[in-house]
Amino acid sequence: MPEKKQHPHPPAVGVIVVAAGSGQRLGHGIPKARVLCGGRTLLEHALDAVAASGVAVAVVAVLPPDDPVLTAVVARAAGAARDGAGPVISRVDGGATRVASVRAGLSALPSDVEIVLVHDAARALTPPAVFRRVAEAVHGGAPAVIPVVAVADTIKIVRSGTVESTPDRSGLRAVQTPQGFAASALRSAHAGVAAANPGITDDAMLMEALGVPVQVVDGDPLAFKVTTPLDLAVAEAVIALRGDGAGTRPTPSQSRSAHDTE
């Protein structure tokens, strides 16, 4: 059996936190990442989860242009990370589409980053363990990795108001973030023609369009996306129940390791 390739140092991991969405379905009239949940913005919760995972050397938050509130959130997180020997945290303006926003985040990451995780700020309560699972799978050789959970509902394919078919639920999975990629593969994908397809809704789909195999790892029910008022109410309840202790920051030594075990 061939020996696993040994790395003298763990590969550098960068995390892009996409927080440029308008949040219209939440109905607050402000960007979704600014919405308060448990007294703190969704972006703050998301950045805390990244920091607590200990996977990243660099984090780029992709924000709506000229948003002083979210810019201040990132500045506070960057200061706390410096004080705690955490990742370098910065911000960049997002684009008109998700693909454009991720591309902006990629451009802002250090060139020596070898693994990139792309995370939605709206999945603000994602447990740190999910970040570690995704990063570890990419480090193990997968060019693209997504966290998934089983689908509980029966799914119908509907055309023109009529059920066309019912797919086998056992093979269906709901996709979450962070999604992880070899940095070189993700950069190449965003430089290709497939990235211009308006039907591309996430980076894994972009990889699929290029024929890149996408591996799955276990997601977590808490990594749900806060999109509607009901989602926000659920998130508030989760924070109240846990006392917001799940986002505990790691020690400086943990912050530098992308391969901590649970």
N, C-alpha and C positions, 0 to 999 in steps of 0.2 A: 504494500500500500504506500503510495507516495506521501512524503511528509508535507504537512501543511506549511505553506510559505510563512516564514517568520519576518515580522516587521521590527526593525530596531526600535522604533517609536510608534505609538498608536497614530493612525492617520488623523490629520486635522479635520475636525467637523465644523461646518458652518451651518447656521440655521437661519432661514428666511421666514419671518413671521408676516404673513400677508394681512394687513389691517386697513386696506384702502376702500373697503366696501361701504356703500351708502346706508345700508340697514333699513331700507324702506319698509320691509315687511314687519319690522319691530314697531314702527309707528312713532318713534321718538323724535323724528325730524333732525337727527344728528347722525354722523357716521357710527356704524355699529360698534366699532372698537371703543368709542367714547361712552357707550351706555354703561350705567352703573349696575353692578351686581354684588350684593353684599357690601355696598358702600365703596366699591373700587371698580375701576373701568375693566371691561373685558380684556383690554390689552394688558393691563397690569397683571391680571390672573395668568394670561398666556405667557408673559415674560417670566413670571415666577416659576411656572412649570418647566420652562426651558432651563432656567438657572438651577432648579432643584434636580434636574436630570443629570447634570454634570457632564453632558456629552460635548458641549460646544466650546470652541475657542473664540468664535466670533458669531454675533447675532445681528442681523439687519432687519429692522422693522420697516415695512413698506407702508407708508401713510398717505392719506389724502393730502394733496398739495396745500400748503399754507394753513395747516391745522395747529394752532398754538397749544391746544390742550394735549393732544397726543404727542406733540414734540416735547412738551414738558414731562410727560410720562416717561418717554424714552430717556430723557436727560437724567431723571431721577434714578431710573433703573441702571443707567450707565455708571452713575456715581456710586451706587450701592455695589455694583459688580467690581468696580475698581477697589473699593475698600475691602471687599471680601475675596480678592484674588479670583474673581469670576471671569466670564468671557468679556471680550470687548463688544460693547453694544452701541449701535449707531442707527441712523434713520436715513431713508431715501424716499423721494416722492414716487407714488405709484403711477401707473399708466391708465389708459382708458379701458383696458381689459385685464383679466386675471393673468393671461400670458405675458402681457406687457409689464405688469407689476412684478411678476416673478423674475422676468428678464432684468428689470431694474435692480432687484435684490441681488441677483447673480453678479451684476457688474460691480456692486458695492462690496462684495465679499473679497477677502484677501486671495491673491492668486495661488497661494500654497494650500488652500483648502482642497482636500481630496474627496470628502463626502459632504453632500448637501442635503439637509432636511428642509422640506417646505411645509410650513404649518399655517393653518388658518387661525387667526386670533379669535374667531367666533367659536372655535372648539376650546374655549378658555379653561375648562376643567380637566383637560386631558392629563392623566396621571404621568408623572415623570418616567415610570417604568416603560411606557409605550415608546417614548423617545429612545430609551436605551435599547429596546428590542429591535427597533428599526435600524439604528446605527450599527448595532452588532451584526445584523444580517447583511448590510452593505459591506461592512468590514470583512465578512466571511466570503465575499466574492460575488454577491448578487448585484447586477447593475442597477436594478430598480426594485424597491420594496414598498409595500403598502400595508398598513394595519387594517384589518377587517373584522367584522362581527357577523354572526349568522343572522339571516332575515327571519323574523318571527311571524310576520304576516304572510298570508297567501297573496301572491302577486298576479295581476291580470294584465295582459297586453291588450290594449283597447284601440280600436280604429273607428273613427267616425261614430263614437258613442256606443259601439258594440264590442263585446268581448271577442277577441280573435283567438286567444289561446291562454293557457295557464302553465307557465314554466315550472319545472320541478324545483321546488323551494330548497331542496337539499344542496343544490349546486349554486345557490345565490348567496352573495355576501354584500353587506353594506360597507362602503369604503370610508375610511376616516383619514385624518392626518395626525402626525407628520408623515409625509411620504419621503422616502430616502432614495438617494441616487449617487452613483459615482459621479463626481463633479464633471469629469471630462465628457461623460455621456450626456449629462443634462445640458451642458453648454452647447454641445454639438446639436442636440435636439432643438434648442431654442434658436440656433442659427440656421436651421433648415426650413424648407418651404412648408412643412406640416404645421409649424407654429402659427402660420397665417390662417389656418382653418378656424372659422368662428365656432365650429362645433366642438372644439377641444375645450373641455371644462376642468381638467386637472392635468398635472404633469405626467401622471401614470398613463393617461389616455394618449398623451403626446408620444410617450415611449412605445405604447402599443402600436400606434400608427407607423412607427419606424421599424416594427418587428422585433423590438427589444423585449426579452422575457421579463415579466413582472412577478416577483415572488411575494407571497403574503405571509404576515405574521399576525399573531393575536392582537386585536385592538382592545377596546375597553368600553363598556356602556357609558362611562363618564366622559368619553371623548365625543359626546353628541354635539351637534352644531346648534348654537343659539341663533335661531332665525326668526321665530315668532314670539309673541308675548307669552304663550304657554311654555316655550323652551326657557325663556328668561325666568319665569316663575319656578320651574323645576330647578334651574341652576341656583336660584336664591335659596330654595329649600335644601339643596345639597350642601351649600356653604353653611347654612344655619345648623345643619345636623353635624357636620364635621368640625365646626368651630374654626374653620379655615386653617386647620393644622396640617392639611395634606400637602401644602406647598412649602414645607420646611426647606430652607436652603442647605446645600451640602457644605461640608468643611472645605477649606481650600484644596486639600489633597484630593477630595472627591471631585471637585470641579474640573481637575485636569484629566480625569480618566473617562474615556468614552466606553469603557467595557466593564463597568461595575456590575456585579451580580446582585440579584434580588436577595 
